[in-house]
Amino acid sequence: MPVRRQPLVIAVAQPRITAYDVVANALAHADAVRAAHARVVVFPELSLTGYELTAPAITAGDPRLAPLVAACAETGSTALVGAPVEDEAGREHIAMLAVDDAGARVVYRKVHVHRSEERFSPGAGPVVLQVDGWRLGLAICRDTRFAAHDAATAALGMDVYVAAVVDHARDAHVPAERARRVGAARGVWVATASFAGPTGEGFARTAGHSAVWAPDGAILAQAGPDAGQSVSATLRDAGQSVSAMPRDAGQSVAATLRDAGS
């Protein structure tokens, strides 16, 4: 008999971010995690520093992340957050860190860096993170543009494509278009955390509208354009093994809009 997985509550958050201020941003992330009541909480690209391409790299053991680690321990959540990091060879990357009760660790490095991000090296390739039996394929912003990226991630086996992005307000339609393409092509849910509020590099107005989509393109939960919101959706297994049935056999229940912290 196939094993039925527990429902996965996934939230996408767009808290108010202060440029370069990891202390303030970690506190805002912690507030968002507590408010989300979710097993997984996804944050936008470079969420711990803002989209500031000169922000110093941080380490997974940075003590400034302690409030966020504490919030994840209290809630049983895994937070997927963004920051610049440096690898063992001294190369810098735009990265996604997973934070839980055990601390923080780098789980993904952006593959398709933009020419404006020349300071940063591309990551080695696609990654899938497993949480409670759910396989989360990870992406950062420009990665979502390339079908080859989600195809390679799907080849690792994924149930949800999780993206952390920054877009101009004028491009607010882009994350939804890409999410629907990925969902349809790969038969997976898509969760995109989209930066809201002003940030660096000319992003005076960002898109917001973080959302979760079903494989058929239906919006399960969506935030507005303003900073300080999160939304969540509950993904349910249909009781069939992922390999035996189309992944769109699951369904979402409960979409909730919450304050994502300040």
TIPAVEX-58859 format. One record per atom (N, C-alpha, C): x, y, z; residue in three letters. Coordinates in steps of 0.05 Angstrom, whole numbers, plus 5000, padded with zeros to 4 digits. Example, Ala and Ser with C-alpha at 12.3 -4.5 7.8 and 13.67 -1.06 7.14 Angstrom:
2
526448865156Ala 524649105156Ala 526449345156Ala 525749555142Ser 527349795143Ser 525850015157Ser 
This chain:
262
501749765000Met 500050005000Met 501850255000Met 501250444983Pro 502750694984Pro 502350845010Pro 504450975019Val 504351125044Val 503251405039Val 501151475054Arg 500051745051Arg 501751935067Arg 502752135055Arg 504252345069Arg 502452525084Arg 503452645105Gln 501952845120Gln 501753095102Gln 499553245104Pro 499253495089Pro 501653675094Pro 502453825074Leu 504554015077Leu 503354295076Leu 503654445097Val 502854725097Val 505254895089Val 505055035067Ile 507255195057Ile 506355485055Ile 508055665064Ala 507455945064Ala 509556095047Ala 508656305035Val 510456485020Val 510256765034Val 512456875041Ala 512457125058Ala 513957345044Ala 513057585048Gln 514257825036Gln 514458035058Gln 516157995078Pro 516358185101Pro 517658445092Pro 517458645109Arg 518858905105Arg 521858855110Arg 523458935091Ile 526358885092Ile 527859145094Ile 529759155112Thr 531559385115Thr 534159335101Thr 535059505084Ala 537459465068Ala 539859415086Ala 541259195081Tyr 543759125094Tyr 543459035123Tyr 541159065135Asp 540859035164Asp 540058745171Asp 541958565173Val 541258285178Val 539958245205Val 540658405225Val 539358385251Val 536458445250Val 535758675238Ala 532958745235Ala 531358545218Ala 532658465196Asn 531358285178Asn 530858005189Asn 532757915205Ala 532457655218Ala 530057665238Ala 529757885251Leu 527457925269Leu 524857925254Leu 524858065231Ala 522458075214Ala 521757795203Ala 523857645196His 523357375187His 522257205209His 523257235233Ala 522357085256Ala 519357145261Ala 518657395260Asp 515757465263Asp 514057345241Asp 515057335217Ala 513557225195Ala 513256925198Ala 515256785208Val 515056495213Val 512956445234Val 512956595255Arg 510956555277Arg 508156605267Arg 507856805250Ala 505156875239Ala 504156675219Ala 505956535205Ala 505156375182Ala 503856115190Ala 504555995213His 503455735222His 503755535199His 506255515189Ala 506755335166Ala 509155165171Ala 509254935159Arg 511554755161Arg 513954865146Arg 513354985123Val 515455115106Val 514655405101Val 516455585105Val 515955875099Val 518155965080Val 517356065057Val 519256145036Val 519356445035Val 521856545033Phe 522356835032Phe 523656915005Phe 523557174998Pro 524557254971Pro 527657234969Pro 528557284945Glu 531457284939Glu 532857494957Glu 535157414968Leu 536757594985Leu 535157735006Leu 533357585018Ser 531457705038Ser 532857795063Ser 535057675071Leu 536357755096Leu 537958015093Leu 538658095069Thr 540158345065Thr 538658545048Thr 536458475036Gly 535358625014Gly 536958564988Gly 535758634966Tyr 537158594940Tyr 539258804937Tyr 541358774952Glu 543658964953Glu 546058804945Glu 547058854921Leu 549158684910Leu 551858734922Leu 552058934939Thr 554558974954Thr 554458884983Thr 552258764990Ala 551958675018Ala 554058455024Ala 555358475047Pro 557358265054Pro 556157985056Pro 557757785048Ala 556857515051Ala 556457445081Ala 554457275086Ile 554057185114Ile 554656885114Ile 555056775138Thr 555456495142Thr 552956365154Thr 552756105150Ala 550555955161Ala 550455975192Ala 552856005204Gly 552956025233Gly 552856305244Gly 552056495227Asp 551956775236Asp 550156805260Asp 551256915282Pro 549556945307Pro 547157125303Pro 547157295283Arg 544957475279Arg 542457325270Arg 542757075262Leu 540456905254Leu 539156775278Leu 540156805302Ala 539156665325Ala 536156705329Ala 535056945326Pro 532156975330Pro 530456815310Pro 531456785286Leu 530056635266Leu 530256335273Leu 532556245281Val 532855965290Val 530855905313Val 530756095332Ala 528956055354Ala 526056045346Ala 525256215327Ala 522456205317Ala 521855945303Ala 523755835288Cys 523355585274Cys 523155355295Cys 524755375316Ala 524555175337Ala 521855175351Ala 520855415356Glu 518255445370Glu 515955335353Glu 516055375327Thr 513855315309Thr 514055055294Thr 516454935295Gly 516954695279Gly 517154745250Gly 517854995243Ser 517955075215Ser 520755045203Ser 520855025177Thr 523355065162Thr 523055315146Thr 524755505150Ala 524755755134Ala 526855745112Ala 526055815088Leu 527855835065Leu 528356125060Leu 530756215066Val 531456505066Val 533756555046Val 534056805038Gly 536056875018Gly 538257055029Gly 540656995020Ala 542957155029Ala 545357105011Ala 547257295010Pro 549757244997Pro 551557075015Pro 552856875003Val 554656695019Val 557256655004Val 559156555018Glu 561756485006Glu 562256195010Glu 563256054989Asp 563855764992Asp 566655725001Asp 567455465003Glu 570055395014Glu 572355494996Glu 571755534971Ala 573855624952Ala 574055924950Ala 572356064966Gly 572356354966Gly 570556474945Gly 569056314930Arg 567156414910Arg 564556504925Arg 563456724916Glu 560956834928Glu 558556754911Glu 556356704925His 553856614912His 551456754923His 549356784906Ile 546756844916Ile 545456584924Ile 544756564950Ala 544056294960Ala 541356294974Ala 540456054978Met 538055994995Met 539055825018Met 538355915042Leu 539055775067Leu 536455645078Leu 536655405088Ala 534555285103Ala 535155325133Ala 533155435147Val 533455485176Val 531355325191Val 532255175211Asp 530355025227Asp 531355025256Asp 530354845272Asp 531154845301Asp 534054765305Asp 535354655284Ala 538154575286Ala 540054795278Ala 538955015266Gly 540655235257Gly 540155275227Gly 542155405214Ala 541855465186Ala 543955315170Ala 543255255145Arg 545155135126Arg 544555225098Arg 546655255082Val 546255325054Val 545255075039Val 542955105025Val 541854875011Val 541754914981Val 542155164971Tyr 541955204942Tyr 543355464936Tyr 544755464913Arg 546155694902Arg 545055754874Arg 544256004869Lys 543056084844Lys 544756004820Lys 543555874801Val 545055774778Val 545255984756Val 543056114749His 542956304727His 543256594737His 545656664744Val 546156934754Val 546057124730Val 545057364736His 544757574715His 547457714712His 547957834689Arg 550457974684Arg 550958194704Arg 548758314715Ser 549058524735Ser 550058414762Ser 549958144765Glu 550758014789Glu 553557894786Glu 555258024771Glu 557857914763Glu 559557844787Glu 559057964810Arg 560557894834Arg 560157604842Arg 557957484834Phe 557157224844Phe 557657004823Phe 558456774832Ser 558856544815Ser 556256384814Ser 555856244791Pro 553456074789Pro 553755824807Pro 551555734817Gly 551555484832Gly 552055244815Gly 552455014828Ala 553254774813Ala 550954654798Ala 548454684806Gly 546254564792Gly 543854534809Gly 541754404799Pro 539154384813Pro 539454234839Pro 537554294857Val 537454174883Val 534554114891Val 534153884904Val 531553824916Val 531953794946Val 530353924961Leu 530353914991Leu 527953755000Leu 528453555017Gln 526253385026Gln 525353485054Gln 522653525057Val 521453595082Val 519053415086Val 519153255107Asp 516853075113Asp 515952905089Asp 517852825073Gly 517152655050Gly 516352815025Gly 516153075028Trp 515553245005Trp 518153344993Trp 518353334967Arg 520853404954Arg 520553674941Arg 522053874951Leu 521954144943Leu 524254214924Leu 523554274899Gly 525554364880Gly 526054664884Gly 528554744885Leu 529255014893Leu 530155184869Leu 529355434870Ala 530155624848Ala 530355904859Ala 532056064847Ile 532356344855Ile 532056514830Ile 529956674829Cys 529356874810Cys 529856794781Cys 532156874769Arg 532556834740Arg 532556544733Arg 533156364752Asp 532956074746Asp 530256004734Asp 528156144744Thr 525456064735Thr 524856134706Thr 526656284694Arg 526356354666Arg 526856124647Arg 528555934656Phe 529655734639Phe 528255454643Phe 526955364622Ala 525655104624Ala 527654874631Ala 530054914622Ala 532154704627Ala 532654674657Ala 532254904672His 532754884701His 530554724714His 528054794709Asp 525954634722Asp 525854344712Asp 526654304687Ala 526754024676Ala 528853864691Ala 531153984696Ala 533353844710Ala 532553804739Ala 531153994751Thr 530253964778Thr 528153744780Thr 526253744761Ala 524253534761Ala 525453254758Ala 527753244743Ala 529052984739Ala 530052864766Ala 530453044785Leu 531352944812Leu 528952844828Leu 526552904818Gly 524052824832Gly 523253054850Gly 521053194843Met 520053414860Met 517053414860Met 515953514882Asp 513053544885Asp 512253834883Asp 514054014892Val 513554304893Val 516054444882Val 515554644864Tyr 517754814855Tyr 517655064872Tyr 519755114887Val 519755334906Val 521755554896Val 520655794892Ala 522356004880Ala 522356254898Ala 524656374900Ala 525056624914Ala 525856834894Ala 524257044891Val 524657234868Val 524557524877Val 525757694860Val 525357984861Val 524658074833Val 522458214830Asp 521558324805Asp 520658614808Asp 521058774788His 519959044788His 516859024788His 515559234799Ala 512659234799Ala 511559214771Ala 512959334751Arg 511959314724Arg 512059034712Arg 513558854726Asp 513758574717Asp 512258384735Asp 510158484749Ala 508758324768Ala 507458074756Ala 506958084730His 505757854716His 507757624712His 510357674713Val 512357474706Val 512357234724Val 512357264751Pro 512457024767Pro 510056834762Pro 507656954758Ala 505356784753Ala 505556634727Ala 506556774706Glu 506856644680Glu 508856404682Glu 511056454696Arg 513056244699Arg 512056014717Arg 510556084738Ala 509455874756Ala 507555694741Ala 505855814724Arg 503855654710Arg 505255474689Arg 507355584677Arg 508855424657Arg 510155184671Arg 511455224694Val 512755014708Val 510754804718Val 508554904730Gly 506554724740Gly 505454544718Gly 504854654695Ala 503754504673Ala 505754304662Ala 508254394659Ala 510254234646Ala 511254004664Ala 511254054690Arg 512453854709Arg 510353714727Arg 507853804726Gly 505853684742Gly 506253724772Gly 507153964780Val 507754024808Val 506354274817Val 506154304844Trp 505354554855Trp 507754754853Trp 507155004853Val 509255214853Val 508755414875Val 510855484890Ala 510655684911Ala 512855884906Ala 511956134903Thr 513856354896Thr 513656574917Thr 515856634930Ala 516056864949Ala 517257094933Ala 515757304931Ser 516457534914Ser 516957784931Ser 519257914927Phe 519958144943Phe 517758364941Phe 517058484964Ala 515258704964Ala 516558944979Ala 515959184970Gly 517159424982Gly 519759484967Gly 520859724973Pro 523359814959Pro 525759654967Pro 527559624948Thr 530159504954Thr 532259624935Thr 534659514935Gly 536859634920Gly 536859574890Gly 538959674877Glu 539359624848Glu 537159724831Glu 535859944839Gly 533760064822Gly 531059954826Gly 530659774846Phe 528059664851Phe 526559834871Phe 525760074863Ala 524360254881Ala 521560154887Ala 520360014868Arg 517759884871Arg 517959594861Arg 517459414879Thr 517559124872Thr 514859004870Thr 514758764859Ala 512158644851Ala 510458544873Ala 511658424894Gly 509958294914Gly 508258074901Gly 505858034911His 504057834901His 505157544903His 506557494925Ser 507457214930Ser 505057034929Ser 505556784919Ala 503156614915Ala 503956314914Ala 501956154916Val 502155864913Val 500155784891Val 501155624872Trp 499455534849Trp 499155234849Trp 496955134840Ala 496554844835Ala 497754774808Ala 498154514803Pro 499254434778Pro 497554514754Pro 494954554758Asp 493254634735Asp 493254934731Asp 494855084747Gly 495155374744Gly 493255534762Gly 491555404777Ala 489755544795Ala 491355664818Ala 490655914825Ile 491956044848Ile 490655934874Ile 492355824891Leu 491355724916Leu 491455934938Leu 493356114937Ala 493556324957Ala 495356534944Ala 494656794949Gln 496257014938Gln 496157254956Gln 498557364961Ala 498757614976Ala 498257854957Ala 498058084969Gly 497758334953Gly 500458444946Gly 500658694937Pro 503158814928Pro 504858924951Pro 503758954974Asp 505159094995Asp 506758915013Asp 508959025024Ala 510558875043Ala 509058825069Ala 509758615083Gly 508558555109Gly 506358345107Gly 506358185087Gln 504257975084Gln 505457705080Gln 503957495087Ser 504557225079Ser 501957085073Ser 502156885056Val 499856715051Val 500756425052Val 498856245058Ser 499555965059Ser 497455795046Ser 498255555038Ala 496355355027Ala 497155085038Ala 495254915040Thr 495754645050Thr 495654445026Thr 497854315021Leu 498054125000Leu 497553845011Leu 495753694998Arg 494953435008Arg 495653214988Arg 496752994998Asp 497252764982Asp 494552624977Asp 494252524953Ala 491852374946Ala 491852084955Ala 494052004968Gly 494251734978Gly 495551544958Gly 496351654935Gln 497751494915Gln 500651564916Gln 502451384910Ser 505251444909Ser 505751654887Ser 507751824892Val 508352034872Val 509051914845Val 510451684845Ser 511351574820Ser 509051434805Ser 506951354819Ala 504751204807Ala 502551374796Ala 502251614806Met 499951784798Met 500952064791Met 499552204773Pro 500352474767Pro 500252644793Pro 502152824795Arg 502352974820Arg 500053164824Arg 498553214802Asp 496253394805Asp 493853254818Asp 494253004826Ala 492152864840Ala 491652974868Ala 493653124879Gly 493253244905Gly 491453484902Gly 490753604925Gln 489153844925Gln 489954024947Gln 489254274945Ser 489954474965Ser 487454544981Ser 487854575006Val 485654655024Val 486754885041Val 485155085045Ala 485755305064Ala 487955485053Ala 487155715044Ala 488955925037Ala 488556155057Ala 490756245068Thr 490556445090Thr 492456675085Thr 491456915089Leu 493057155088Leu 493757255116Leu 496357295121Arg 497157385148Arg 499257605145Arg 499557755167Asp 501657945170Asp 504357795171Asp 506257875154Ala 508757735153Ala 510857855171Ala 510158035188Gly 512158155206Gly 513158415194Gly 514358585210Ser 515258845201Ser 518258855200Ser 
